Amino acid sequence: MTEGTTSAAAEGADTLTRLEQEGEIAADYLEGLLDIADLDGDIDMDVEADRAAVSIISDAGSRDLQKLVGRDGEVLEALQELTRLAVHRETGDRSRLMLDIGGYRAQKRAELSELGAKAAADVRNTGEPVKLKPMSPFERKVVHDAVKAAGLRSESEGEEPQRFVVVLPA
């Protein structure tokens, strides 16, 4: 390899290292937050789909972690944004880190995938577009992915916080 060039493998390793660093910074931030709030939970880090993924889990299925999720995941969304800001402060780079608490987001992803697949089936059967209820950007992304996997297309319409997915015939 000549000076000034990099291989795809080296770039991939650099990205992984950067995402692992984001995960480490996020884990440290969240550990401090758990300590301040006097909550029990373990931090799990991973890299999924070109983004750092950090989860707070509890052996006891702690109701305390439910407080960190909040109603409809509102507290979780806020904590994710604060964690992204903490990563940005340390690295200077914008983070796309994904935070899950107590498996809430994983469960929500499964429910939304099912909703997207059902909406796609309804559109396929009726030939008419289906409008879904307003959703967060995370929720819309999961639905869009499920609709695409079902072989149809979808669009987001409306203005935040009332943006929603419309599933369209092929």
N, C-alpha and C positions, 0 to 999 in steps of 0.2 A: 504494500500500500504506500502511495506517495504522500508527502506532506500536503495538508490542505484537503485531503479527501477522507471520507469516512465510509465504512461499509454499512449496509442496511442492518446487519447484526449489531454493529456498534451503536447505531442510532437507536435501535430497539432496546439495547441494554441501557443506554442513557435515559430513555423515556421511563423504563422500568425503575431505574434508580431514582429518578425524579419523583415518580409516583409513590415509591416506597418511602422517600423522604417526606412527602406530603402526609402519608399515613402516619409516620412517626411523630411529626409535629402535631397532627390532629389528635393522636392518641395521648400525647403529653398534655395537650390543652384539655381534653375531655377528662383525663384522670384528675387533673386539678379541679375541674368543675365538680366531679363526683365527690372529691374530698371536701370541698367547700360546702356542698349540699348534704354531706354526710349520708351518701347513698352508696349501696353496694352494687358493683357490677364489674365485669371483666371486659376488656377491650380486645376485639379481634380485628385484624387488618388483612386486607387482600387487595388485589388489583383486578378489576372487572371492566371489560370493554373500554380500555384506555382511560380509566379513571380510578383513583384511589377509592376504596370502599372500607369504611370503618363501622364496626357494629359494637354496641354496648349490649352485653348479654348478662343474664343472672341465672345462677343455678336454681334459685328458689322461685323463679318466675315472679319475681318481686313486683308487688303492686307499686312500689316506689318508682320503678322504671316507667310505669304507666303515666305517672306525673310528668315525665320527661317527653312523653309522646303528645299528651294533651288531647283535646277534643279534635277529632278528624285530623290528627297529626300536626296541628298548628304549632305546638311547642317544638316538636321534632324539626319542622321546617325552619323555625327561628334558630334553633341550636345548630342546624346544618349551616346556615348562613354565617353565624358567629364563628363556627369552626373554620369555614372557608376564609373568613377575614383573618383569623389567627394564622392560617397557613400563608395567606398573602403577605401579612406583616413580616413573616420570617423569610419568605422566599422572594418576594417582589413579583411573583407570578400569580395570575388569576387561577384559582383552583376550581375544578369541577367535581371535587370530592363528594361522595354519596355517603350519608350517614343513616344507619338503621339502629333502632332501639327496641330491644325485646322482640325482634322479629316482625315488628309492625309493618315495615316497608316490604319485606318479603311476602307476607300474607296479603298485603294490599296489591302487590304486583300480580299475584296469582288470581285474585278476585277481578282485577282490571283486565287481565288477559282473557279471562272467561267472558267478561262483559263485551270486550271487543270482538271476540269470536262469535258470540251470540248476535251482536248487532250486524256483523258481516253476513251471518246466516239469514237474518231477517231481511236484509237488503237483497240478498241473492234470491230469496223466495218471493218478495213483493215487487222488486225492481224499483222501489222508492227509497230515497235517501232517509237515513235515520239520524236525528239530532239527539245527542246525549246531554246530560246535565253538565253544568259548569264544573271544571276540574282544574287542579294545579298543573303546572308544566310537567312535573314528574308523572302525574296520572295520565295526562294527555299523551305523553311519549309512549307509555306502556300500551295504551289503547291503539295508537297509530301502528305500533309494531305488531300487535295481534291482528289488526285488520290487514296489514300488508302480508303477514304470514298466511292469512286466509285467501289471499289472491285478489283483494279489492283495494280501493284507495280511500283515503280520508283526508280531511282538512280541518284546521282549527279556525273558528270564527268567533267574533265578538272581541270585547276589550277586557283586560284583566280587571277585576278578579272574576268576571263572568264569561271568560273564554270557554268554549265547548268544542267537542269533536262532532263533525258531521261525516257519517260513513256514506260513501257514494257508490252507485252501481258501477260495474266494470265498464 
